[in-house]
Amino acid sequence: MIHRLSRLLLALVGICAAGSTVGAAEWKVGLAQVKITPEQPLFMEGYASRDRPYEKIESDLFVKALVLEDREGHRAVLVTSDLIGLTAAVAEPICDRLRTKLGLQREQVLLNSSHIHTGPMLSLQPQPLRTGMSAADMERTIAYTRWLQDRIVEVVEKASAKLEPADLRWGHGVAHFVMNRREWTPTGVKLGANPRGLADRTVPVLRVDDAAGRMRAVLFGAAVHNTTLRPQHNRICGDYAGYAQAHVEQEHKGVQAMFMIGCAGDADPYPHGSYDLAREHGTALGKEVDRVVETKLQPVRGSLKVALAQVDLPLQEWPSREELQKRAATKRGLEALNAQRMLDLLDRGEKPPRTYRCPQAVWQLGDLTLVALSGEVVVDFVPLLENALGPNRLWIAAYSNDVYGYLPSARVLREGGYETRGIYAGSVGTFDPKAQDVLIETIRKLARDVGRQN
């Protein structure tokens, strides 16, 4: 009897040990981060009215990398950054270098920026982009942009060199400061606050634990512009997303907190307008992440599959030359700049582009689907994608791989407003309403390719 019990206990121990080994080997994760706070007097991105370099550092900025590898050796890397966004001109050379150095194919790399409006301008072009910018200002901007590209390659290399067994679990919370900003007035839609407007207040959270069950990293998001700070705030700062990451890292020593923005194209923090409010929103978001990571999260088990497509989204027909001349003379900011760019192109005898090619990505992590859209995507695409893919086990991000301008839905284009101003990087023009259907069908196909089950 004693021998039989001993054999039974040994068998049970063996089963538990085997299960533990399987669980430990489910994923491998590598983590790294590097500070990218500028040290030179640079112009800031986000508000065209700023006419001088930043005045001081309010908080540091970072680039962070999370490298994922499944049991079969499939690997992908997510890079988050406290920046306005990486255009294709900046992002693609980074991906080319990662392919050469680490063998990472383009679909294995996802670059997401928090879209702060209190970070350095990024450009590789010598032409001044702001009133008051000198040739020396542009030289410093180009030098910083190239330095930044080096840091992103460096942080991915560091994370790739220290893969360790990990356990992934995910869940979601709520961000209450997210406000639709398309306010209706008797003369049309303006930037403001619309409590009745559609907004995605989801806070998706991915918890990364080591083999011993200790939290190593947490990836989280929110679908709201990092615009708590306004044009008058001329200090380098990570806005609410930076403060949220700092809060999580302070509360959980040794943990790397990473922020990935969602479909925030037509959402602003509410209220906004001060550094205190930026800290308040960041702390509130950080505390919600603290709460979620301690709840019963869903395990992420299975294979890693990734797909990326360069999709040609249709553009609207251009206005007449007379209308463009009128806009260039009477409009302000991006509308005037885009009109002048169109006129310059016509003056060179070039044809107006009919499409804009932009990257769209889908990752399948076990049964969790991550959709990473490019551009400043409005919130309508959240229910559109939920209808197309099914609403469960779905994480929707934007501002990924190429931040070229606003991607409005057909409804937003019909209504008009700030988010219909068009592309501001890489091309010129405004998306056609048909772009919505092209995008949704592309994501539907990519989801099928990586094996998503509705």
N, C-alpha and C positions, 0 to 999 in steps of 0.2 A: 504493500500500500504506500509506504513512504517513498519507495523507488518510483512508483507511478506518479505520485505528486511532484517529486523532484523533476521527472522528465517533463511533466505538464508545465511546471513553472519555467523550466529552461526554454520550452517551446514558445511560451508566451513572451518571455524576454526577447527571444530571437525575432518574433513577429514585430514587437515594438521597435526593436533596433532597426529592423529592415525598413519599417515605415518611417522612422526618423531619418534614415539615410536617403530614402526617396525624397522626403520633404526638403532636406537640406540641399539636395542636388537639383531641385526643380528650377531654380534660377541662379544665375550669377550676376552680381551688380558691381560696377566700378563707379566711384564718385570722385569728383575734384571740383575745386572752384578757384578763381583768381580775381583779384581786385582790378577794376578797370577805371577807377576814378581818374579823370584827367588832371595832369599837373601843370599844363600850359593854359594860357588864357584863350579859351575857345568860345565861339558862338554856340548857343544852345539851340536845339531843334524843338519844333512843336508849335511855336507861335511866331508868325511872320513879323509881328510888330516889334520884336526885340531888335535893337540896333546896336548892341554892344556885347562883349564877351561876358561870361558869368562872373559874378562878383566874389563868391566864396563857396566853400563846400559845406552843405548842410548835412549830408549823409553820404557814405561811400556807395559805389556801384560795383556790381559783380557780374561775372559770367560763370555759369555752373554747368557741369556735365554729369549726366547719368547714362552709363553704358549698361545695356541689358543683354544677357545671353541666356538662351533656353538650354534644355538638356541635350538638344541635338546640335548645339553649337551655332545656332542662328543668332546673329548679333545686330544690334541697332543702337544708335546714340541719340539722346535728346539733349540739346543745349538750350538753356534759358539765359536771358540777359536783361539787365536793367538799362534798356535802350529804347529809342523811339521805334526802331524796327530796321531790319536789314533788307535793303533792296537786292534784286537779283545781281546787280553789278558788284555788290559787296559780298553777298552770300555764295555765289557760284564758285569764285576762286578759292574760297575756304573749302568747299566740298571737293574741288579738284585736288587740293593738297592732301585732304584726308584720304582720298582714293589712292594717291601715290604713296603716302606714308604708311597707312594702316590697312589698305585694301578695302576700305568701306565704299560700297557703291552708293550712288546718289540717293536711292530709296531708303538706305540705311541711316541717313542723317536727317534729323529734324531740328531746325533752328527757329526758336520762338523768342520773341521780345515782348517785354511787358508794356511797351508803348508809353513810356513816361514822356512828359513834355518838359522835363527839367533835367535833361541829359545832353551830352555833346552832340553837335551836328555831325553827321557822317556823310562823306562824299569823297570820290576819287576824281572829280572833275575840277579843273582850275577856275571855272567861271564863278565869280561871287554870287551867293545865293540869297543874300540879305542886304537891305539898305545899311550902309555904314561899313560893310566888309571890305577889307583891303586885300591886296594880293598876298600879303604876309599872313593875314587871317586864313585865307584859303590854303596856303602852304601848311599851316599848323593843323588845319582840319584834315587834309590829305594824309599828313604824317600820322595823326592819331588814328585815322581809319585803317591805315596799313598796320600800325602797331596793334590795333584791336584784332585784326585778322590773325596776326601771329599769336595773340593770347588765346583765341578760340581754338586754334589748332593745338596749342600747347595744353589747354585744359582737357581736350579730348584724349590726347596722348597720355596724359597723367591718369585719367580715369580708366583708360583701356589697359593700363599696366598693372592695375591692382583689383582685378575681378575677384570677388569672394562669394561664397554661397549665401543666398538670400531667400527670404520669404516675402511675397507681395500680397497685400490685401487692399481693398478699396471700398470707399463709401462716399457719402456726400452730405453736405450741410447747406446752410442758407446765408446769404449776404444781404442784409436789410438796407444797405445804403445805395443799392443799385437803382438808378432812376432813368426811365426813358426820357430823352432830352428833346424830342421832336414836339414842340409846343405849338398848338394850333392858335392862330390869330385871325382876325377878319381879313388880313391881307395874305394869308398863307402860313406855311410852317416856318418857324424860326427856332434857333437854339434856345432852349429854356428847360423847363421841367414839366413833364406830363405824367402825373401819377396814374392815369388810366392807360397809359401806353404800355405796349408789350415790353417786358424785360425778362431776362434769364437771370434769376437770383441764385442759381445752383452754385455750390462750392464743391466741385469734385476733389476727392482726396485719395492719393495713393500712398500707402504706408509701406516702407521698405525696412524689414528687420534682418538682422544677421542670424546665423545658425542657432545662436543661443536665445533668440527672441528679443534682443535689444534693438530698439529703433535706430536705424542708421540714417535714414533720409525720409522726407515727406515731400511729395509733389502735390501742389494744389492749384486751384484756379478760381477766377471770377470773371464774369462777362461785363466789365465796366471799364471805361476809359480811365487811364491814370492821369486825370486832370483835376484832382482836388486843388492843385496849385495852378495859378493862372498866369497871364503874361507878365504881371508885375513881380512875380516871384522869380528872381534871377540868380538863384543858387542851385548848384548841383544837388539833386535829391532823388531818391528812388520812389517818391510819392507813397501812396498807401501800400502798394505791392512791396516796396522796399521795407517799409516799417513792419508789414505783416511777416515777412521772412525773418527779419531781425527778432521779432517777438518770439516766433517759434524756436529759433536757434538759442535764444536766451532761456526759454523755459525747458528746453530739452538739450542739455549740454552734449556736444559732440555730434549733433544731428545736422545734416545739410538740408535746409529748406529751399524749395524751388517753386517759383510761380510761373504759371502758364495761362495767358489771358484767353478768354473765350470770345464769343461774337459780341463785341463791345462797340461796334460801329456807331450805334445810335443810343448809347447809354453813358451817363455821367455819374460821378459820385454825388450824393445829395446828403447834406449841403456841401458846399465847397468854398474855397477862397482863403485858406490859411494853412500854415504849417501845423498848427494844433489840430485842425480837422483832418489833415493827412495822417497824423499820428493816431488820431481817434479811429478813423476808418481802418487803418492798418492793424491797430490793436484789436479792434472788433473782429476783423477777419482772422487774425492770428488765434484769438481765443476760440473761434468757431472751429478752426483746424485742430486746436488742442482737444476740444470736446469730441470731434469726430474720430480722431485716432484712438480714443479710448472706448469707443463703442464697438459693437459686434460687426466687424467688417467682413466683406465677402472675399474669400481666398481667390487669388489669381493663379490658376494652374493650367498648364498646357503649353502649346508651341507658340513661338513668336513668328509672325508672318507680316511682312511689310510690303507696301506697294505705293508707287508714286506715278502720277501722270502729268505731263505738260499739256494742258488743255487750252485750246484757242477759244476764248470767250468773245462773242460778237460785240462790236461797237456800233453806236448809232452813227447815222450819216452826219457829216459836219454841217454846221450853220454856214450861211453864205459869207463871202469875204466881208461884205458890208456889216453883217451882224458881228463878226469877229472883231472888226475894227471898233465897233461901238462898245463891245465888252471890254476890249483892251483899254479903251479911253475912259470908261465910266465905272467899271467894276473895281473891286479891291481884292488884294490878296491872291489866292490861288485861282479864282475865276479870271482875273486880269492876266495872270501869268500864263495860264493855259491858253487863253485866247491869243496872246502874243506868240506863244510857241507854235500854235497852229498856223498863224500868219507867216512866221519865219519858215516853216516847212513848205507852205505854198509858194513863198517867194523863191525858194530853192528849186522849185519845179517838181517837188516830190508829191506822191499821191497820198492822200489820207489813209492811215491804216484801217483795215476792216475788222481786225481782231487784235486781242492782246493775249499772248501766251503766258500762262502762269502755272506754277506747280500746285498740285493738290495731292494730299497723302492720306493713307489709311493704314493704321497699325492694328493688328489683332494680337492681343496679349491674352492667350488662353481664350476665355469667353468674353473679355472686355475689349470693346472696339474704340480706338482713339481716331477721330477724324481731325486732321490738321489742315485747315483752309488757309490760303494766302490772302493778303489784303485786309483792309478794314471792313470786316463783314458785319452787316446789320443783323439784328436779332431774329428777323423773319426766317433765316436759314435754319434756326434751331427746330421749330416745328416742322419745317419742310423736310429736314433730314430725319426727324423722328418718324414722320409719315412714310418716308422712303425706306428706312432701314429697320423700323421698329424702335420703340422708345426705351427699351431696357438695355442695360449693360453698355451704355453709350456715353462717351466723353467727347464733347465738341470743342475744339480750340480754333482760334484764328490767328492772324498776324504771324504766320509761319512761312519760312523759306523765302518769301518775297513780299515786302510791304510796299506796294506800288500806288496805293490810293484806296478809295472807297469802293466796296462791292455792294451796291444797293440791290434790294429785291425789286421785282416788278412793281409791287405796291408802292414802295418808297419812290421809285422813279416816276410813277404816275402822280404821286402827291407833291413831289418837288421837295426842296429844302437843302440844307447844308450837305447832306450825305450824297447828293447827286452831282457834285462838282466835277467829278471825273478823276482820271489818273494823274498823279503828280510825279511819278518816277518811272523811267524806262520807256515811256511812250506818251501820247496825248490822246484825249478822247474821253467819251462817256460810254459806259456799258449799255448795251441794248437790253430791253426787258427779256429777250430770249436767252440772255446769258444765264438767268436763273435756272431754266430747264436744262441747259447744257451742263451746268455745274452739278445739279442734283443727279442727273443721269451718270455723270462721270464718277461721282462718289458711290453711287449704287453699284456700278461695275467694279470699282476698286474693292468695295466691301465683299462682293461675291468672290473676287480673286483671292482675297486673304481668308476666305472661309467663314465670314460672319453668318451666324444663324439668327434670323429674326426672333 
